[in-house]
Amino acid sequence: MHKLHQLLDKFEPALDDAPPGDPNVLPWEGPPSRFHELADEETPKRGANSKKHVLEKLDKDWDRVLWKKAIELKFEHLLDLAVS
């Protein structure tokens, strides 16, 4: 019984922050998520921070800069970095 109380003590704050929705309302018919309400209009579109899009924003010689910095910092995995 003590373990159950410990679990509930950890779980109850989450329910206070985001109580369950009405069980008779379909998810797409309910109110928007609190995270959508908190989102800033300047938030990048989904996928905008993916590797493909981020690499496009880097300077042309980003790989040389990375390699130089790795050598300077005596990066432990230089061989792995060279291969990738």
C-alpha positions as CSV (number, residue, x, y, z in Angstrom):
1,M,0.0,0.0,0.0
2,H,2.9,2.3,0.7
3,K,4.3,1.9,-2.8
4,L,0.9,2.8,-4.2
5,H,0.8,6.0,-2.2
6,Q,4.4,6.8,-3.4
7,L,3.3,6.3,-7.0
8,L,0.2,8.4,-6.6
9,D,2.2,11.2,-5.0
10,K,4.4,11.4,-8.1
11,F,1.4,11.0,-10.6
12,E,-1.0,13.5,-9.1
13,P,0.9,16.7,-10.0
14,A,0.8,15.6,-13.7
15,L,-3.0,15.2,-13.5
16,D,-3.2,18.7,-11.9
17,D,-1.3,20.2,-14.8
18,A,-3.1,18.2,-17.6
19,P,-6.3,16.6,-16.3
20,P,-7.8,13.9,-18.5
21,G,-10.3,15.1,-21.0
22,D,-14.0,14.3,-21.1
23,P,-14.3,10.6,-22.0
24,N,-17.3,11.3,-24.3
25,V,-15.4,13.8,-26.5
26,L,-13.3,12.6,-29.4
27,P,-9.7,13.8,-29.3
28,W,-10.0,16.0,-32.4
29,E,-13.2,17.6,-31.1
30,G,-11.7,18.6,-27.7
31,P,-9.9,21.9,-26.9
32,P,-6.4,22.5,-28.2
33,S,-3.5,21.2,-26.2
34,R,-2.0,23.5,-23.6
35,F,1.3,23.1,-25.5
36,H,-0.3,24.6,-28.6
37,E,-1.5,27.5,-26.6
38,L,2.0,28.0,-25.2
39,A,3.7,27.8,-28.6
40,D,5.1,31.0,-30.0
41,E,4.1,32.0,-33.5
42,E,7.8,32.1,-34.4
43,T,8.2,28.4,-33.6
44,P,9.7,26.8,-36.7
45,K,7.5,24.4,-38.7
46,R,7.7,20.7,-37.9
47,G,10.9,19.3,-39.4
48,A,12.6,22.7,-39.7
49,N,15.3,21.7,-37.2
50,S,16.0,18.4,-39.0
51,K,19.5,17.7,-40.0
52,K,18.6,18.2,-43.7
53,H,17.4,21.8,-43.1
54,V,20.0,22.7,-40.5
55,L,22.9,21.7,-42.7
56,E,21.6,24.0,-45.4
57,K,22.0,27.0,-43.0
58,L,25.6,26.2,-42.2
59,D,28.6,27.9,-43.9
60,K,30.0,26.0,-46.9
61,D,33.1,25.0,-44.9
62,W,31.3,23.7,-41.8
63,D,33.0,20.3,-42.0
64,R,36.5,21.9,-42.0
65,V,35.6,24.1,-39.0
66,L,34.2,21.0,-37.2
67,W,37.3,19.0,-37.9
68,K,39.6,21.8,-36.9
69,K,37.7,22.2,-33.6
70,A,37.7,18.5,-32.9
71,I,41.5,18.3,-33.3
72,E,41.9,21.4,-31.2
73,L,39.8,19.8,-28.4
74,K,41.6,16.5,-28.8
75,F,38.2,14.8,-29.5
76,E,38.3,11.2,-28.3
77,H,36.5,9.8,-31.4
78,L,38.4,11.5,-34.3
79,L,38.5,8.3,-36.3
80,D,34.7,7.9,-36.0
81,L,34.2,11.5,-37.0
82,A,36.5,11.1,-40.0
83,V,34.6,8.1,-41.2
84,S,31.2,9.8,-40.8
